[in-house]
Amino acid sequence: MARKSAEGKEPVSRGTGNVFADLGFPDAAERQAKLRLAYALNQVLEACKLSQGDAAKVLGVTQPKVSALRNYKLSGFSVERLMNLLTALDQDVEIVIRRKPRSRKAARISVVAA
């Protein structure tokens, strides 16, 4: 539902909750899932106060991979790999599957990291 902004020049639309879908990416659900997992990973790494080198040792990856993760450069990471990295940090990853509401047409992937 578009409406005019305060200046009356540009229409404003309510987002879907997935910025990648709003921008028209064909793999929007996967990108959103990866972003949420990377955010959870970065929160844990910050809480542990690990250097990138120490985090690399704990995660079993190289320091450049940790740098990419910390900067949300996620093209080299799959959803599965990000989940495995979270479990390496003693985090549980829960995947919830439920019937979509009738009001939503397109399928959406949702990943919850606790």
Secondary structure by P-SEA (a helix, b strand, c coil): cbbbcccccbbbbbbcccccccccccaaaaaaaaaaaaaaaaaaaaaacccaaaaaaaacccaaaaaaaaacccccccaaaaaaaaaaacbbbbbbbbbccccccbbbbbbbcc
